Amino acid sequence: MHEMGLAMEIVDIAKASIPEDMKGAKVQRVNLQVGKLSAIVPDSLRFCFDLVVKDTPLEGAELAIEELPVVARCKDCQTQWTVTEPVFTCKACQSGAIDILSGRELDIKSIEIEDED
């Protein structure tokens, strides 16, 4: 299960992102963007995240995952579309020469830290 390794990396990145003057603060939420082609199972990643945050500044934090669609563009006719089926040919001209514009992402968009006040 590669989600465990990913969860551990997310926690390491989030801990390293806490500013020096806020080292005692708790992380409330980590916001991710995950592409549909990234081979990540969101529920598995959340489960692993909940395990690895124990005894860290992220304990109790929410892992918010936004799933991004697969978007392709034809190299021949420049048509752009959202891929909803396992067919990677142009919807307009049937060309197989396409670029995948999104769908492979795994990005930490933001980390929300508890306000100390």
N, C-alpha and C positions, 0 to 999 in steps of 0.2 A: 504494500500500500504506500505509494509515493506521497499521499496526502500528509502522512505523519512528518516526513522530511520537510515538506512545504510549510506545515504549521510551525515547525521548529524554527525555520528561517524567518517566517513572518514575525514570530515572537522576538527573535534576535534583532531584527530590523526595527521593530517598534520600541524595544527597550533602548536601543542605541539612539533613537530619535527623540527621546525625552531630553529637553534642554537641561544643561548642568544646573541651572538655578531652580529646577523643578524635579530634582531626582527623587523626592519623596512622593511625588504625585502618582495617582493611579490612572491607568488608561481606561477610558469608558467604552471606546468603540474603535475598531479598525475597519475601514471601508476599502473593499477590494473590488476590482473589475476583473472578471474571468470570462474569457472567450469560450464559445461553445466547442471549438476545436482543440482546446487546451488539455483535454483528457483528464479534467479534474471533476470529481463528483462533489458538488457543494456540501451535501449532507455529511459526507465522510470527512471533508476538510473541517467543517464546524465541529464534528465529534473529536477529531484529533486536536484541534485548537483548544477545546475545552479541557482536554487532558494535559496539554503541555503548559498551560498558563498557571497551573497550580504553583503557589509560592513565588509568584513574580508580580511586578507592578500591573500586569494585565489580568490578574485573577478576577473573574467576574465580568470581564469585558465582553462586549458583543462583537462577533465577526459578521459584518454586513457584506453580503456578496451580491453584486450586480452582474448578472449574466449578459454578455454581449453577443449579439447575433453574428453569424458569418455573412460578411458582405463581400461580393466579388465584382470585378469589372472586366469586361471583355477587352482584350488587347486589339482585336480587329475592329470592332464597331463602337467601342467605348461605353456600351450599355453597362449600367451599374444596377445591381439587385441584391436582395437579401436571399441567401440560400436557405431553403426550408426543407429540401429533400436531398438525399445523397447523390445528386446529379450535378456534376461540375462542368456543365456546358452552358454557353450563352443562351439566355431566354429569347433573345432577338434573332441571332444569326446561326445558332447551334455550334459555334466555334468552341473548340476545347482549349483555346489559348486564352487563359484567364489569369488575373492576379487576384489573390485573396487580400482584401483591404483591412478586414478585421475578423476576429474570431479566434485568434491565437493568444490573446492578451492574458497576462497575469500581473496586474499592477496594483500596488498599494496606492490608492488615491488620497487617503488622508488618515490621520490618527488623531482621535479626539481624546484630550487629556482633561481629567477632572479639574474644575476650577477650585482652587484652594480656599476661596472665601466662603 
